[in-house]
Amino acid sequence: IRWRIGVDRSTILQEVPSFDFGIFPSLWEEPFGISHIEMMSCGLVVLSSGRGGSGEIGVHMKDIFYYNPDSSSNLYEVLDALLLHRCIDLKGVSLAASMTAKTKFASTNYLHSLLGIFRETLK
């Protein structure tokens, strides 16, 4: 793990696809986790606290991993299981994450959902 502060967005966008994991450690009730979608669309395996709306983005152990942010050791335990025990097909999770981001959260899907809401409202 490398901690870097003050990295500009263009550098982040260039480097993210080379990462193995994306960690979302929010402790507050996140309204929506756009960073989840960004990491998942790059094919990263995302570990998330799942607080608020961020807990509705994926399916645990299918395309995302949720951990208990109230437990100081749970994130470590999840990483340990993924890295040391290799009990999960990480490539499969990575592919599923990318597919979820690119289909479920695609702008065209969002647009179709909004159009459906507008049509129902106008009836």
Accessible surface in RSA format (square Angstrom, percent):
REM  Atomic radii and reference values for relative SASA: ProtOr
REM  Chains: A
REM  Algorithm: Lee & Richards
REM  Probe-radius: 1.40
REM  Slices: 20
REM RES _ NUM      All-atoms   Total-Side   Main-Chain    Non-polar    All polar
REM                ABS   REL    ABS   REL    ABS   REL    ABS   REL    ABS   REL
RES ILE A   1   165.98  94.5  86.90  64.7  79.08 190.6  97.31  70.1  68.68 186.4
RES ARG A   2   170.16  71.4 140.15  71.4  30.01  71.4  70.47  96.3  99.69  60.4
RES TRP A   3   220.87  88.6 191.72  92.8  29.15  68.4 171.48  91.4  49.39  80.1
RES ARG A   4   107.43  45.1  74.23  37.8  33.20  79.0  41.92  57.3  65.51  39.7
RES ILE A   5   174.17  99.1 142.66 106.3  31.52  76.0 145.73 104.9  28.45  77.2
RES GLY A   6    79.02  97.4   0.00   N/A  79.02  97.4  40.21 110.4  38.80  86.9
RES VAL A   7    43.33  28.5  21.59  19.5  21.73  52.4  26.40  22.9  16.92  45.9
RES ASP A   8    82.60  57.9  71.89  71.6  10.71  25.3  50.21 118.2  32.39  32.3
RES ARG A   9   144.08  60.5 136.66  69.7   7.42  17.7  64.81  88.6  79.27  48.0
RES SER A  10    67.57  57.1  61.03  81.4   6.54  15.1  44.56  94.9  23.00  32.2
RES THR A  11    34.67  24.7  34.15  34.6   0.51   1.2  17.10  23.0  17.57  26.6
RES ILE A  12    71.87  40.9  69.82  52.0   2.06   5.0  71.87  51.8   0.00   0.0
RES LEU A  13    99.25  55.3  86.56  61.9  12.70  31.9  87.12  61.2  12.13  32.6
RES GLN A  14   143.97  80.5 114.87  83.9  29.10  69.3  43.87  93.4 100.10  75.9
RES GLU A  15    51.55  29.6  49.30  37.3   2.25   5.4  25.33  49.0  26.22  21.4
RES VAL A  16    18.62  12.3  18.62  16.9   0.00   0.0  18.62  16.2   0.00   0.0
RES PRO A  17    79.01  57.6  55.54  50.6  23.47  85.3  55.78  46.1  23.23 144.4
RES SER A  18    91.52  77.3  56.62  75.6  34.90  80.4  53.45 113.8  38.07  53.3
RES PHE A  19    80.95  40.5  66.94  41.5  14.02  36.5  71.26  43.2   9.70  27.8
RES ASP A  20   111.20  77.9  96.80  96.3  14.40  34.1  21.67  51.0  89.53  89.3
RES PHE A  21    36.54  18.3  20.80  12.9  15.74  41.0  20.80  12.6  15.74  45.1
RES GLY A  22     5.33   6.6   0.00   N/A   5.33   6.6   5.33  14.6   0.00   0.0
RES ILE A  23    60.11  34.2  36.46  27.2  23.65  57.0  36.46  26.3  23.65  64.2
RES PHE A  24    25.10  12.6  24.99  15.5   0.12   0.3  25.10  15.2   0.00   0.0
RES PRO A  25    80.24  58.5  72.49  66.1   7.75  28.2  72.49  59.8   7.75  48.2
RES SER A  26    16.68  14.1   5.75   7.7  10.93  25.2  16.20  34.5   0.49   0.7
RES LEU A  27   120.35  67.0 107.23  76.7  13.11  33.0 107.44  75.5  12.90  34.7
RES TRP A  28   157.62  63.3 149.82  72.5   7.80  18.3 139.47  74.4  18.15  29.4
RES GLU A  29   112.91  64.8 103.12  78.0   9.79  23.3  61.75 119.4  51.16  41.8
RES GLU A  30    28.38  16.3  28.13  21.3   0.25   0.6   0.00   0.0  28.38  23.2
RES PRO A  31    98.18  71.6  71.69  65.3  26.49  96.3  82.97  68.5  15.21  94.6
RES PHE A  32    94.96  47.5  84.72  52.5  10.25  26.7  84.72  51.4  10.25  29.3
RES GLY A  33     0.96   1.2   0.00   N/A   0.96   1.2   0.96   2.6   0.00   0.0
RES ILE A  34   103.09  58.7 102.37  76.3   0.73   1.8 102.37  73.7   0.73   2.0
RES SER A  35    36.53  30.9  35.98  48.0   0.56   1.3  33.65  71.7   2.88   4.0
RES HIS A  36     0.00   0.0   0.00   0.0   0.00   0.0   0.00   0.0   0.00   0.0
RES ILE A  37    17.36   9.9  17.36  12.9   0.00   0.0  17.36  12.5   0.00   0.0
RES GLU A  38    69.01  39.6  65.02  49.2   3.99   9.5  36.45  70.5  32.56  26.6
RES MET A  39    27.91  14.5  27.71  18.3   0.20   0.5  14.82  12.6  13.09  17.3
RES MET A  40     0.00   0.0   0.00   0.0   0.00   0.0   0.00   0.0   0.00   0.0
RES SER A  41    39.17  33.1  31.00  41.4   8.16  18.8  16.82  35.8  22.35  31.3
RES CYS A  42    52.69  39.9  26.46  29.5  26.23  61.6   9.94  25.2  42.75  46.1
RES GLY A  43    18.69  23.0   0.00   N/A  18.69  23.0   9.19  25.2   9.50  21.3
RES LEU A  44     4.19   2.3   3.83   2.7   0.35   0.9   4.19   2.9   0.00   0.0
RES VAL A  45     6.11   4.0   6.08   5.5   0.02   0.1   6.08   5.3   0.02   0.1
RES VAL A  46     0.00   0.0   0.00   0.0   0.00   0.0   0.00   0.0   0.00   0.0
RES LEU A  47     0.22   0.1   0.22   0.2   0.00   0.0   0.22   0.2   0.00   0.0
RES SER A  48     0.00   0.0   0.00   0.0   0.00   0.0   0.00   0.0   0.00   0.0
RES SER A  49     8.00   6.8   0.00   0.0   8.00  18.4   0.00   0.0   8.00  11.2
RES GLY A  50    21.31  26.3   0.00   N/A  21.31  26.3   3.81  10.5  17.50  39.2
RES ARG A  51    47.71  20.0  45.73  23.3   1.98   4.7   9.76  13.3  37.95  23.0
RES GLY A  52    29.18  36.0   0.00   N/A  29.18  36.0  17.17  47.1  12.02  26.9
RES GLY A  53    16.23  20.0   0.00   N/A  16.23  20.0  10.50  28.8   5.73  12.8
RES SER A  54     0.00   0.0   0.00   0.0   0.00   0.0   0.00   0.0   0.00   0.0
RES GLY A  55    30.25  37.3   0.00   N/A  30.25  37.3   9.60  26.3  20.65  46.3
RES GLU A  56   134.86  77.4 115.43  87.3  19.42  46.2  45.97  88.9  88.89  72.6
RES ILE A  57     1.96   1.1   1.66   1.2   0.31   0.7   1.87   1.3   0.09   0.2
RES GLY A  58    13.85  17.1   0.00   N/A  13.85  17.1   2.09   5.7  11.77  26.4
RES VAL A  59    88.98  58.6  85.72  77.6   3.26   7.9  88.98  77.3   0.00   0.0
RES HIS A  60    87.98  48.1  72.16  50.2  15.82  40.5  53.07  54.7  34.91  40.6
RES MET A  61    99.16  51.4  83.30  55.1  15.86  37.8  55.33  47.0  43.83  58.1
RES LYS A  62   115.39  56.3 106.64  65.4   8.75  20.8  83.30  75.0  32.10  34.2
RES ASP A  63     3.06   2.1   3.06   3.0   0.00   0.0   0.00   0.0   3.06   3.0
RES ILE A  64     0.00   0.0   0.00   0.0   0.00   0.0   0.00   0.0   0.00   0.0
RES PHE A  65     5.73   2.9   5.56   3.4   0.16   0.4   5.56   3.4   0.16   0.5
RES TYR A  66    42.92  20.0  34.07  19.4   8.85  23.0  34.33  25.8   8.59  10.6
RES TYR A  67    19.12   8.9  10.52   6.0   8.59  22.4  13.19   9.9   5.92   7.3
RES ASN A  68    73.80  50.9  67.19  64.9   6.61  15.9  24.70  59.5  49.09  47.5
RES PRO A  69    27.59  20.1   8.27   7.5  19.32  70.2  10.76   8.9  16.83 104.6
RES ASP A  70   114.79  80.4  77.52  77.2  37.26  88.1  32.27  76.0  82.51  82.3
RES SER A  71    39.71  33.6  27.57  36.8  12.14  28.0  22.00  46.8  17.71  24.8
RES SER A  72   126.61 107.0  80.73 107.7  45.89 105.7  59.61 126.9  67.00  93.9
RES SER A  73    51.00  43.1  48.36  64.5   2.65   6.1  34.79  74.1  16.21  22.7
RES ASN A  74    33.73  23.3  33.73  32.6   0.00   0.0   0.91   2.2  32.82  31.7
RES LEU A  75    45.55  25.4  45.52  32.6   0.02   0.1  45.52  32.0   0.02   0.1
RES TYR A  76   150.39  70.2 146.20  83.2   4.19  10.9 110.88  83.3  39.51  48.7
RES GLU A  77    89.40  51.3  82.55  62.5   6.85  16.3  38.13  73.8  51.27  41.9
RES VAL A  78    25.20  16.6  21.94  19.9   3.26   7.9  25.15  21.9   0.05   0.1
RES LEU A  79    28.13  15.7  28.12  20.1   0.01   0.0  28.13  19.8   0.00   0.0
RES ASP A  80    34.47  24.1  29.37  29.2   5.10  12.1   6.02  14.2  28.45  28.4
RES ALA A  81    33.46  30.8  33.41  51.6   0.05   0.1  33.41  47.0   0.05   0.1
RES LEU A  82     3.43   1.9   2.96   2.1   0.47   1.2   3.15   2.2   0.29   0.8
RES LEU A  83    77.15  43.0  67.54  48.3   9.61  24.2  67.54  47.4   9.61  25.9
RES LEU A  84   130.22  72.5 101.92  72.9  28.31  71.2 103.75  72.9  26.47  71.2
RES HIS A  85   121.29  66.3  96.92  67.4  24.38  62.4  67.27  69.3  54.03  62.9
RES ARG A  86   150.98  63.4 128.12  65.3  22.86  54.4  54.60  74.6  96.37  58.4
RES CYS A  87    85.53  64.7  48.89  54.5  36.64  86.1  41.16 104.3  44.38  47.8
RES ILE A  88    35.03  19.9  24.48  18.2  10.55  25.4  28.81  20.7   6.21  16.9
RES ASP A  89    99.56  69.7  82.79  82.4  16.78  39.7  46.08 108.5  53.48  53.3
RES LEU A  90    28.72  16.0  24.34  17.4   4.38  11.0  24.65  17.3   4.07  11.0
RES LYS A  91   140.72  68.7 134.08  82.3   6.64  15.8  88.99  80.1  51.74  55.1
RES GLY A  92    27.28  33.6   0.00   N/A  27.28  33.6  21.99  60.4   5.28  11.8
RES VAL A  93     7.10   4.7   6.35   5.7   0.75   1.8   6.57   5.7   0.53   1.4
RES SER A  94    17.14  14.5  17.03  22.7   0.11   0.3   6.70  14.3  10.44  14.6
RES LEU A  95   109.08  60.8 104.10  74.5   4.99  12.5 104.66  73.5   4.42  11.9
RES ALA A  96    24.31  22.3  15.86  24.5   8.44  19.2  23.02  32.4   1.29   3.4
RES ALA A  97     0.00   0.0   0.00   0.0   0.00   0.0   0.00   0.0   0.00   0.0
RES SER A  98    18.01  15.2  18.01  24.0   0.00   0.0   9.05  19.3   8.96  12.6
RES MET A  99   122.05  63.2 120.35  79.7   1.69   4.0 106.90  90.9  15.15  20.1
RES THR A 100    15.54  11.0  11.40  11.6   4.13   9.8   8.38  11.3   7.15  10.8
RES ALA A 101     4.82   4.4   0.02   0.0   4.79  10.9   0.05   0.1   4.77  12.6
RES LYS A 102   123.23  60.1 105.23  64.6  18.00  42.8  68.51  61.7  54.72  58.3
RES THR A 103    65.60  46.7  62.80  63.7   2.80   6.7  54.51  73.2  11.08  16.8
RES LYS A 104   113.43  55.3  89.73  55.1  23.71  56.4  72.87  65.6  40.56  43.2
RES PHE A 105    56.63  28.3  31.25  19.4  25.38  66.0  35.66  21.6  20.98  60.0
RES ALA A 106    27.41  25.2  19.46  30.0   7.95  18.1  27.34  38.5   0.07   0.2
RES SER A 107    90.23  76.2  77.47 103.4  12.76  29.4  51.26 109.2  38.97  54.6
RES THR A 108    83.99  59.7  82.86  84.0   1.13   2.7  68.10  91.5  15.89  24.0
RES ASN A 109    61.39  42.3  57.63  55.7   3.77   9.1  17.60  42.4  43.79  42.3
RES TYR A 110   143.25  66.9 137.93  78.5   5.32  13.8 105.49  79.3  37.76  46.5
RES LEU A 111    95.68  53.3  95.36  68.2   0.32   0.8  95.68  67.2   0.00   0.0
RES HIS A 112   120.44  65.8 112.36  78.1   8.07  20.7  74.61  76.9  45.82  53.3
RES SER A 113    66.76  56.4  53.99  72.0  12.78  29.4  33.03  70.3  33.73  47.3
RES LEU A 114    53.98  30.1  53.98  38.6   0.00   0.0  53.98  37.9   0.00   0.0
RES LEU A 115    63.62  35.4  63.49  45.4   0.14   0.3  63.49  44.6   0.14   0.4
RES GLY A 116    27.95  34.5   0.00   N/A  27.95  34.5  27.55  75.6   0.40   0.9
RES ILE A 117   103.55  58.9 100.35  74.8   3.20   7.7 102.95  74.1   0.60   1.6
RES PHE A 118   114.38  57.2 113.96  70.6   0.42   1.1 114.38  69.3   0.00   0.0
RES ARG A 119   146.97  61.7 143.17  73.0   3.80   9.0  57.51  78.6  89.46  54.2
RES GLU A 120   112.77  64.7  99.78  75.5  12.99  30.9  45.79  88.6  66.97  54.7
RES THR A 121   102.20  72.7  73.73  74.7  28.47  67.8  68.05  91.4  34.15  51.6
RES LEU A 122   153.84  85.7 121.77  87.1  32.07  80.6 125.02  87.8  28.82  77.6
RES LYS A 123   185.68  90.6 119.84  73.5  65.84 156.8 110.65  99.6  75.02  79.9
END  Absolute sums over single chains surface
CHAIN  1 A     8220.6       6712.9       1507.7       5318.1       2902.5
END  Absolute sums over all chains
TOTAL          8220.6       6712.9       1507.7       5318.1       2902.5
